[in-house]
Amino acid sequence: MTDTFKNTKKLYIKTYGCQMNVYDSERMAEALGASGYETVDVPDGADMILMNTCHIREKAAEKIYSELGRYKQFKRANPDLKIGVAGCVAQAEGEEIMRRQPMVDLVVGPQTYHRLPEMMKQVDAGEKALDTDFPEEDKFDHLPNRQLPKRAPSAFLTVQEGCDKFCAFCVVPYTRGAEVSRTPERIIREAQELVDRGVREINLLGQNVNAYNGDDWSLAKLIWALNDIDGLERIRFTTSHPNDMTDDLIEAHGTCAKLMPYLHLPVQSGSDKVLKGMNRQHTAEQYIRLIERFREARSDILISGDFIVGFPGEEDVDFNATMDLIREVNYGQAYSFKYSARPGTPAAERAFVSAEVADERLQRLQALITTQQRALQESMVGKDVDVLLERKGRLTGQMVGKSQHLHAVHITADDLEIGRIVRARITNSETNSLGAILAS
């Protein structure tokens, strides 16, 4: 048995929230790998449990405290177990987490997780470690180079962080900080490393990804640079803000073959009154015209969006305006939520719409979105799509992958190479997925 094997420690990471947290969890695992940790899929028997948290949804902090309560059993079974809390709840709650849950050894914010190896030295010495700064140094300069083992064919890559928009309902500017972009050189280098490890599709991430301006490059210029990487077959990006949409990015959707025909562009409401209350700084009409421009550039583009119902001050006429916008845009998919107050945000001080009214509105909105989504998927039956194969299906003789429109596609086929892009004919539509056979 080698010394390396004997010194290996088990790391379990529980990830909440957005795709950026998924990316951050991967990088945290890599940072802790330098301290001898390897990731495991379950907390049982782990030497360290790290929760990478999200602060967007209602009662996010309380859910984290509840989950921490579940981990007490592991701490009792193994007093040497280390427990850490990372991410946006860690940034917002800080010392309160350690006060309420003394078993927590480490709290680290989303901008300082590159310091995890040094923090773990404190923890191993029997000290508590807390770091929720917004440091001047770029965390990406201090993270280890990505290791070379082969990985899944689709990957996230953070290019931009933070937000300067200060929507009245959102905590991101307070937990992630101001907008900052990574340099294109670093992004291209990391993208090449991912491709060298077997990645064929990269999803560029940012709180406002289309606000990207590293070295004065636009997001479109970055996409065109990534387009030149041999072996990279697909490029996506999320999440965008309507106010940062540029002409060259719209044009890229019509001219860049590797940029997929899928756009997630949140609007939140179809009412100009509510949009103003949200501090979105755009109108419903401006949003609709923007969607039209994308469809002129790429006629088959699938539009996805975000909606908040029951925002303070939302009346029936405002909700009806949202429903009208949804009918006009015709979404392929969307994410919708009841408004939940986030402490410290301007909207949290305003009078709430009743829970009963918000529930009823949400059900109506989701029913409309579901109808649109089903109609679009059913319209694809009999058509051919390109599918990036990601894994074997649960059923024998089945492969699963993603279409260019981000639909999950289950293909009746045996032992095809994962990471390959195949042409498939859609045979049926299911809830949130499509069935297919290989196209002849």
SEFI-434329 format. One record per residue (C-alpha): residue in one letter; chain; x, y, z. Coordinates in Angstrom, 2 decimals. Example, Ala and Ser with C-alpha at 12.3 -4.5 7.8 and 13.67 -1.06 7.14 Angstrom:
2
[A,A,[12.30,-4.50,7.80]]
[S,A,[13.67,-1.06,7.14]]
***
This chain:
440
[M,A,[0.00,0.00,0.00]]
[T,A,[1.48,3.36,-1.02]]
[D,A,[1.78,6.40,1.25]]
[T,A,[-0.42,8.33,-1.17]]
[F,A,[-3.23,5.82,-0.78]]
[K,A,[-2.88,5.74,3.02]]
[N,A,[-3.05,9.54,3.23]]
[T,A,[-6.09,9.94,0.98]]
[K,A,[-9.09,11.52,2.71]]
[K,A,[-12.70,11.43,1.59]]
[L,A,[-14.52,14.64,0.64]]
[Y,A,[-18.30,14.82,0.22]]
[I,A,[-19.63,18.01,-1.38]]
[K,A,[-23.35,18.82,-1.30]]
[T,A,[-24.15,21.42,-3.97]]
[Y,A,[-27.22,23.67,-3.92]]
[G,A,[-28.49,26.16,-6.48]]
[C,A,[-27.23,27.30,-9.84]]
[Q,A,[-24.80,25.94,-12.41]]
[M,A,[-22.13,28.31,-11.11]]
[N,A,[-22.25,26.49,-7.80]]
[V,A,[-21.73,23.22,-9.67]]
[Y,A,[-18.63,24.73,-11.27]]
[D,A,[-17.45,26.15,-7.93]]
[S,A,[-17.85,22.75,-6.27]]
[E,A,[-15.64,21.19,-8.93]]
[R,A,[-12.95,23.80,-8.33]]
[M,A,[-13.21,23.45,-4.54]]
[A,A,[-12.70,19.72,-4.91]]
[E,A,[-9.62,20.41,-7.02]]
[A,A,[-8.29,22.91,-4.45]]
[L,A,[-8.76,20.40,-1.63]]
[G,A,[-7.19,17.69,-3.74]]
[A,A,[-3.86,19.36,-2.95]]
[S,A,[-4.56,18.58,0.72]]
[G,A,[-5.09,14.90,-0.01]]
[Y,A,[-8.87,14.80,-0.48]]
[E,A,[-10.74,12.83,-3.11]]
[T,A,[-14.49,13.22,-3.67]]
[V,A,[-17.06,10.60,-2.74]]
[D,A,[-20.78,10.37,-3.55]]
[V,A,[-22.21,9.90,-0.04]]
[P,A,[-21.47,11.54,3.33]]
[D,A,[-21.20,8.23,5.20]]
[G,A,[-17.57,7.66,6.10]]
[A,A,[-16.38,11.01,4.73]]
[D,A,[-13.48,12.83,6.38]]
[M,A,[-14.92,16.18,5.33]]
[I,A,[-18.43,17.33,4.41]]
[L,A,[-18.62,20.62,2.51]]
[M,A,[-21.96,22.27,1.74]]
[N,A,[-21.84,24.69,-1.20]]
[T,A,[-24.91,26.83,-0.59]]
[C,A,[-27.29,29.10,-2.50]]
[H,A,[-29.09,32.09,-1.00]]
[I,A,[-31.60,32.81,-3.75]]
[R,A,[-34.67,30.93,-2.57]]
[E,A,[-36.90,31.42,0.45]]
[K,A,[-35.59,30.20,3.81]]
[A,A,[-32.33,29.10,2.21]]
[A,A,[-30.37,29.61,5.43]]
[E,A,[-32.85,27.63,7.53]]
[K,A,[-32.65,24.73,5.10]]
[I,A,[-28.88,24.71,5.50]]
[Y,A,[-29.16,24.67,9.30]]
[S,A,[-31.62,21.79,9.01]]
[E,A,[-29.22,19.85,6.79]]
[L,A,[-26.38,20.54,9.21]]
[G,A,[-28.53,19.01,11.94]]
[R,A,[-28.65,15.78,9.91]]
[Y,A,[-24.85,15.67,9.81]]
[K,A,[-24.56,15.54,13.61]]
[Q,A,[-24.89,11.77,13.42]]
[F,A,[-21.77,11.57,11.26]]
[K,A,[-19.88,13.88,13.63]]
[R,A,[-20.84,11.72,16.59]]
[A,A,[-19.69,8.60,14.76]]
[N,A,[-16.43,10.26,13.70]]
[P,A,[-15.26,13.14,15.95]]
[D,A,[-12.45,13.86,13.46]]
[L,A,[-14.96,14.63,10.70]]
[K,A,[-14.58,18.19,9.39]]
[I,A,[-17.70,20.12,8.31]]
[G,A,[-17.60,23.24,6.15]]
[V,A,[-20.14,25.65,4.68]]
[A,A,[-19.31,27.49,1.46]]
[G,A,[-21.16,29.66,-1.03]]
[C,A,[-23.70,32.43,-0.75]]
[V,A,[-25.34,31.47,2.56]]
[A,A,[-21.84,31.32,4.03]]
[Q,A,[-21.20,34.81,2.66]]
[A,A,[-24.46,36.16,4.06]]
[E,A,[-24.49,34.41,7.44]]
[G,A,[-20.78,34.24,8.26]]
[E,A,[-20.17,33.98,12.00]]
[E,A,[-23.86,33.23,12.65]]
[I,A,[-23.38,29.77,11.13]]
[M,A,[-20.64,28.91,13.59]]
[R,A,[-22.62,30.38,16.47]]
[R,A,[-25.73,28.34,15.70]]
[Q,A,[-23.87,25.18,14.68]]
[P,A,[-20.62,24.90,16.71]]
[M,A,[-19.79,21.63,14.96]]
[V,A,[-19.02,23.62,11.78]]
[D,A,[-15.25,23.92,11.38]]
[L,A,[-15.01,26.11,8.31]]
[V,A,[-17.03,28.86,6.60]]
[V,A,[-15.87,30.24,3.24]]
[G,A,[-17.52,32.66,0.80]]
[P,A,[-17.77,32.19,-2.97]]
[Q,A,[-14.90,34.56,-3.71]]
[T,A,[-12.34,33.05,-1.32]]
[Y,A,[-12.53,29.29,-1.79]]
[H,A,[-9.08,29.35,-3.41]]
[R,A,[-7.87,29.77,0.19]]
[L,A,[-9.34,26.42,1.25]]
[P,A,[-5.98,24.59,1.54]]
[E,A,[-4.68,27.22,3.99]]
[M,A,[-7.97,27.23,5.86]]
[M,A,[-7.77,23.46,6.21]]
[K,A,[-4.38,23.82,7.89]]
[Q,A,[-6.12,25.95,10.54]]
[V,A,[-8.87,23.37,10.91]]
[D,A,[-6.38,20.49,11.18]]
[A,A,[-4.63,22.47,13.94]]
[G,A,[-7.88,22.52,15.90]]
[E,A,[-8.94,26.09,15.01]]
[K,A,[-12.08,27.41,13.37]]
[A,A,[-11.62,28.97,9.91]]
[L,A,[-13.81,31.80,8.56]]
[D,A,[-13.21,33.78,5.37]]
[T,A,[-15.98,35.74,3.67]]
[D,A,[-13.88,38.57,2.26]]
[F,A,[-14.12,40.07,-1.20]]
[P,A,[-10.36,39.81,-1.90]]
[E,A,[-8.44,41.96,-4.32]]
[E,A,[-6.65,38.95,-5.79]]
[D,A,[-8.34,36.89,-8.50]]
[K,A,[-9.23,33.50,-7.02]]
[F,A,[-8.73,31.85,-10.41]]
[D,A,[-5.03,32.84,-10.31]]
[H,A,[-4.60,30.77,-7.15]]
[L,A,[-6.60,27.66,-7.97]]
[P,A,[-4.65,24.56,-9.05]]
[N,A,[-4.42,23.66,-12.70]]
[R,A,[-7.17,21.27,-13.70]]
[Q,A,[-6.11,17.65,-13.51]]
[L,A,[-6.03,15.53,-16.64]]
[P,A,[-8.35,12.55,-16.00]]
[K,A,[-11.06,12.12,-18.64]]
[R,A,[-14.41,13.67,-17.72]]
[A,A,[-18.01,13.98,-18.90]]
[P,A,[-18.55,15.39,-22.41]]
[S,A,[-20.34,18.53,-21.12]]
[A,A,[-18.82,21.03,-18.69]]
[F,A,[-19.42,24.41,-17.09]]
[L,A,[-16.83,27.17,-17.28]]
[T,A,[-17.20,30.40,-15.28]]
[V,A,[-16.24,33.49,-17.27]]
[Q,A,[-17.93,36.25,-15.25]]
[E,A,[-19.07,36.68,-11.66]]
[G,A,[-21.05,39.17,-9.64]]
[C,A,[-23.79,41.60,-10.53]]
[D,A,[-24.16,45.38,-10.69]]
[K,A,[-27.87,45.40,-11.55]]
[F,A,[-29.29,45.42,-8.00]]
[C,A,[-32.70,44.00,-8.84]]
[A,A,[-34.93,44.76,-5.85]]
[F,A,[-35.55,41.08,-5.08]]
[C,A,[-32.00,39.70,-5.47]]
[V,A,[-29.17,39.06,-3.01]]
[V,A,[-26.51,38.24,-5.62]]
[P,A,[-24.82,41.70,-5.58]]
[Y,A,[-24.39,41.31,-1.83]]
[T,A,[-23.19,37.69,-1.80]]
[R,A,[-21.19,37.53,-5.05]]
[G,A,[-20.01,41.15,-5.25]]
[A,A,[-19.57,43.47,-8.22]]
[E,A,[-19.32,42.28,-11.80]]
[V,A,[-15.88,41.01,-12.71]]
[S,A,[-14.70,39.14,-15.82]]
[R,A,[-11.89,36.65,-16.22]]
[T,A,[-9.30,37.31,-18.91]]
[P,A,[-9.95,35.62,-22.26]]
[E,A,[-6.48,34.05,-22.16]]
[R,A,[-7.28,32.14,-18.97]]
[I,A,[-10.72,31.09,-20.22]]
[I,A,[-9.38,29.81,-23.53]]
[R,A,[-6.62,27.91,-21.73]]
[E,A,[-9.11,26.29,-19.36]]
[A,A,[-11.46,25.47,-22.24]]
[Q,A,[-8.60,23.77,-24.10]]
[E,A,[-7.75,21.75,-20.97]]
[L,A,[-11.37,20.62,-20.72]]
[V,A,[-11.43,19.57,-24.37]]
[D,A,[-8.17,17.67,-23.83]]
[R,A,[-10.00,15.74,-21.09]]
[G,A,[-12.87,14.73,-23.36]]
[V,A,[-15.28,17.67,-23.06]]
[R,A,[-17.21,18.40,-26.25]]
[E,A,[-19.68,21.01,-24.97]]
[I,A,[-18.90,24.02,-22.77]]
[N,A,[-21.52,26.15,-21.05]]
[L,A,[-20.12,29.59,-20.22]]
[L,A,[-21.37,30.81,-16.85]]
[G,A,[-21.93,34.17,-15.25]]
[Q,A,[-24.42,35.90,-13.01]]
[N,A,[-24.79,38.26,-16.00]]
[V,A,[-22.74,36.32,-18.51]]
[N,A,[-23.39,38.69,-21.39]]
[A,A,[-21.87,41.52,-19.32]]
[Y,A,[-18.55,39.77,-19.92]]
[N,A,[-15.78,42.28,-20.78]]
[G,A,[-12.46,40.63,-19.96]]
[D,A,[-9.64,42.68,-21.55]]
[D,A,[-12.44,44.64,-23.28]]
[W,A,[-13.59,41.53,-25.15]]
[S,A,[-17.31,41.04,-25.57]]
[L,A,[-18.93,37.68,-24.90]]
[A,A,[-19.39,37.27,-28.67]]
[K,A,[-15.65,37.78,-29.29]]
[L,A,[-14.89,35.18,-26.63]]
[I,A,[-17.33,32.72,-28.24]]
[W,A,[-15.65,33.16,-31.62]]
[A,A,[-12.26,32.48,-30.03]]
[L,A,[-13.59,29.29,-28.42]]
[N,A,[-15.12,28.35,-31.77]]
[D,A,[-11.56,27.86,-33.06]]
[I,A,[-10.71,25.13,-30.53]]
[D,A,[-10.48,21.79,-32.33]]
[G,A,[-12.58,19.15,-30.61]]
[L,A,[-14.97,21.61,-28.99]]
[E,A,[-18.27,20.97,-30.75]]
[R,A,[-20.83,23.01,-28.81]]
[I,A,[-20.91,26.33,-26.95]]
[R,A,[-23.67,27.63,-24.66]]
[F,A,[-23.95,30.46,-22.14]]
[T,A,[-26.15,31.33,-19.19]]
[T,A,[-27.54,33.45,-17.53]]
[S,A,[-28.11,36.63,-19.55]]
[H,A,[-29.64,40.00,-18.72]]
[P,A,[-31.67,41.85,-21.36]]
[N,A,[-29.83,45.11,-20.66]]
[D,A,[-26.44,43.64,-21.59]]
[M,A,[-27.43,42.09,-24.91]]
[T,A,[-25.19,43.26,-27.75]]
[D,A,[-25.54,43.28,-31.52]]
[D,A,[-22.52,41.03,-32.03]]
[L,A,[-23.94,38.40,-29.65]]
[I,A,[-27.24,38.36,-31.53]]
[E,A,[-25.34,38.07,-34.80]]
[A,A,[-23.23,35.20,-33.43]]
[H,A,[-26.38,33.14,-32.94]]
[G,A,[-26.98,33.34,-36.65]]
[T,A,[-23.42,32.79,-37.85]]
[C,A,[-21.44,30.72,-35.30]]
[A,A,[-22.10,27.04,-36.00]]
[K,A,[-20.88,25.87,-32.58]]
[L,A,[-23.13,28.28,-30.65]]
[M,A,[-26.27,26.29,-29.86]]
[P,A,[-29.78,27.58,-30.73]]
[Y,A,[-30.82,28.03,-27.11]]
[L,A,[-31.18,31.24,-25.12]]
[H,A,[-32.05,31.58,-21.45]]
[L,A,[-33.11,35.21,-21.02]]
[P,A,[-34.98,35.99,-17.78]]
[V,A,[-37.66,38.70,-17.85]]
[Q,A,[-39.38,38.06,-14.45]]
[S,A,[-42.61,39.92,-15.33]]
[G,A,[-44.60,41.21,-18.30]]
[S,A,[-45.81,44.29,-16.41]]
[D,A,[-43.84,47.51,-16.81]]
[K,A,[-45.04,48.63,-13.37]]
[V,A,[-43.68,45.47,-11.75]]
[L,A,[-40.49,45.59,-13.80]]
[K,A,[-39.89,49.12,-12.54]]
[G,A,[-40.54,47.96,-8.97]]
[M,A,[-38.03,45.18,-9.53]]
[N,A,[-35.46,47.70,-10.84]]
[R,A,[-35.04,45.66,-14.00]]
[Q,A,[-34.45,48.82,-16.08]]
[H,A,[-36.14,47.49,-19.19]]
[T,A,[-39.74,47.28,-20.39]]
[A,A,[-41.75,44.28,-21.52]]
[E,A,[-41.81,45.70,-25.05]]
[Q,A,[-38.02,46.02,-25.14]]
[Y,A,[-37.71,42.39,-24.05]]
[I,A,[-40.13,41.18,-26.73]]
[R,A,[-38.32,43.13,-29.45]]
[L,A,[-35.03,41.58,-28.26]]
[I,A,[-36.49,38.08,-28.62]]
[E,A,[-37.65,38.97,-32.12]]
[R,A,[-34.11,39.97,-33.09]]
[F,A,[-32.74,36.65,-31.88]]
[R,A,[-35.36,34.78,-33.88]]
[E,A,[-34.52,36.81,-36.97]]
[A,A,[-30.88,35.76,-36.52]]
[R,A,[-31.70,32.09,-35.76]]
[S,A,[-35.23,30.99,-36.59]]
[D,A,[-35.06,27.70,-34.66]]
[I,A,[-33.75,29.18,-31.41]]
[L,A,[-35.44,27.87,-28.26]]
[I,A,[-36.23,30.58,-25.71]]
[S,A,[-36.14,29.92,-21.98]]
[G,A,[-37.01,32.42,-19.25]]
[D,A,[-37.49,33.14,-15.55]]
[F,A,[-40.66,34.46,-13.89]]
[I,A,[-41.49,35.70,-10.41]]
[V,A,[-45.17,35.86,-9.47]]
[G,A,[-46.61,37.63,-6.46]]
[F,A,[-43.96,40.36,-6.40]]
[P,A,[-44.96,43.18,-4.00]]
[G,A,[-47.51,45.40,-5.72]]
[E,A,[-48.42,42.86,-8.43]]
[E,A,[-52.14,43.17,-9.22]]
[D,A,[-54.33,41.09,-11.50]]
[V,A,[-53.68,43.43,-14.42]]
[D,A,[-49.92,43.01,-13.94]]
[F,A,[-50.14,39.23,-13.78]]
[N,A,[-52.32,39.22,-16.90]]
[A,A,[-49.63,41.25,-18.67]]
[T,A,[-47.11,38.54,-17.77]]
[M,A,[-49.40,35.88,-19.20]]
[D,A,[-49.76,37.94,-22.39]]
[L,A,[-45.98,38.19,-22.72]]
[I,A,[-45.63,34.42,-22.30]]
[R,A,[-48.21,33.83,-25.04]]
[E,A,[-46.40,36.23,-27.37]]
[V,A,[-42.90,34.85,-26.80]]
[N,A,[-43.95,31.16,-26.73]]
[Y,A,[-41.31,29.63,-24.46]]
[G,A,[-39.71,26.25,-24.96]]
[Q,A,[-39.17,26.09,-21.22]]
[A,A,[-39.08,28.42,-18.23]]
[Y,A,[-38.44,28.57,-14.50]]
[S,A,[-41.09,30.20,-12.34]]
[F,A,[-41.31,30.92,-8.63]]
[K,A,[-43.39,32.70,-6.05]]
[Y,A,[-41.73,35.81,-4.75]]
[S,A,[-39.84,35.23,-1.51]]
[A,A,[-38.36,38.12,0.44]]
[R,A,[-34.59,38.09,0.83]]
[P,A,[-33.44,40.01,3.94]]
[G,A,[-31.55,43.17,3.08]]
[T,A,[-33.08,43.64,-0.38]]
[P,A,[-35.31,46.67,-1.11]]
[A,A,[-38.38,44.59,-1.99]]
[A,A,[-38.28,42.84,1.41]]
[E,A,[-39.61,46.01,3.04]]
[R,A,[-42.74,46.15,0.85]]
[A,A,[-46.23,44.75,1.40]]
[F,A,[-46.55,41.16,0.17]]
[V,A,[-49.12,39.67,-2.16]]
[S,A,[-51.08,37.04,-0.22]]
[A,A,[-49.80,33.47,-0.41]]
[E,A,[-53.16,32.25,-1.71]]
[V,A,[-53.14,34.73,-4.61]]
[A,A,[-49.49,34.00,-5.43]]
[D,A,[-50.13,30.22,-5.39]]
[E,A,[-53.06,30.53,-7.77]]
[R,A,[-51.11,32.76,-10.15]]
[L,A,[-48.11,30.45,-10.13]]
[Q,A,[-50.28,27.45,-11.01]]
[R,A,[-51.85,29.29,-13.93]]
[L,A,[-48.49,30.51,-15.22]]
[Q,A,[-46.87,27.09,-14.96]]
[A,A,[-49.81,25.48,-16.73]]
[L,A,[-49.36,27.88,-19.65]]
[I,A,[-45.61,27.28,-19.82]]
[T,A,[-46.18,23.51,-19.70]]
[T,A,[-48.66,23.73,-22.58]]
[Q,A,[-46.13,25.64,-24.68]]
[Q,A,[-43.31,23.27,-23.82]]
[R,A,[-45.37,20.19,-24.68]]
[A,A,[-46.51,21.69,-27.98]]
[L,A,[-42.93,22.48,-28.99]]
[Q,A,[-41.70,19.00,-28.06]]
[E,A,[-44.59,17.31,-29.90]]
[S,A,[-43.83,19.39,-32.98]]
[M,A,[-40.37,17.80,-33.04]]
[V,A,[-41.69,14.25,-33.49]]
[G,A,[-40.51,12.97,-36.87]]
[K,A,[-37.69,15.52,-37.06]]
[D,A,[-33.95,14.86,-36.85]]
[V,A,[-31.79,16.40,-34.12]]
[D,A,[-28.11,16.22,-33.20]]
[V,A,[-27.56,14.53,-29.84]]
[L,A,[-24.41,14.70,-27.72]]
[L,A,[-24.26,11.29,-26.01]]
[E,A,[-23.63,11.65,-22.28]]
[R,A,[-24.37,8.29,-20.66]]
[K,A,[-26.11,4.96,-20.97]]
[G,A,[-29.83,4.96,-20.15]]
[R,A,[-31.48,3.16,-17.27]]
[L,A,[-33.08,0.79,-19.77]]
[T,A,[-31.05,-1.82,-21.62]]
[G,A,[-30.27,-0.73,-25.17]]
[Q,A,[-30.70,2.97,-24.49]]
[M,A,[-28.35,5.97,-24.67]]
[V,A,[-29.07,9.42,-23.25]]
[G,A,[-27.83,12.78,-24.43]]
[K,A,[-28.74,16.39,-25.14]]
[S,A,[-30.07,17.91,-28.33]]
[Q,A,[-28.85,21.24,-29.63]]
[H,A,[-31.94,22.75,-27.94]]
[L,A,[-30.94,21.24,-24.56]]
[H,A,[-33.68,18.62,-24.58]]
[A,A,[-32.84,15.32,-22.90]]
[V,A,[-33.06,12.67,-25.64]]
[H,A,[-33.35,8.93,-24.96]]
[I,A,[-32.11,7.01,-28.01]]
[T,A,[-32.82,3.34,-28.65]]
[A,A,[-29.27,2.23,-29.39]]
[D,A,[-26.57,-0.01,-27.90]]
[D,A,[-23.08,0.90,-26.71]]
[L,A,[-22.46,4.08,-28.67]]
[E,A,[-19.39,6.07,-27.71]]
[I,A,[-20.07,8.63,-24.97]]
[G,A,[-19.05,12.09,-26.17]]
[R,A,[-20.03,11.36,-29.77]]
[I,A,[-22.64,13.51,-31.55]]
[V,A,[-25.16,11.43,-33.47]]
[R,A,[-28.11,12.24,-35.71]]
[A,A,[-31.36,10.97,-34.18]]
[R,A,[-34.99,10.98,-35.31]]
[I,A,[-37.52,11.95,-32.64]]
[T,A,[-40.20,9.28,-32.20]]
[N,A,[-42.11,10.50,-29.16]]
[S,A,[-42.37,13.27,-26.59]]
[E,A,[-42.37,12.67,-22.84]]
[T,A,[-42.42,15.06,-19.88]]
[N,A,[-39.14,17.04,-20.12]]
[S,A,[-37.58,14.59,-22.59]]
[L,A,[-37.77,13.14,-26.09]]
[G,A,[-37.55,9.55,-27.38]]
[A,A,[-35.58,8.80,-30.54]]
[I,A,[-33.94,6.27,-32.83]]
[L,A,[-30.79,6.73,-34.84]]
[A,A,[-31.58,8.54,-38.08]]
[S,A,[-30.99,6.49,-41.19]]
***
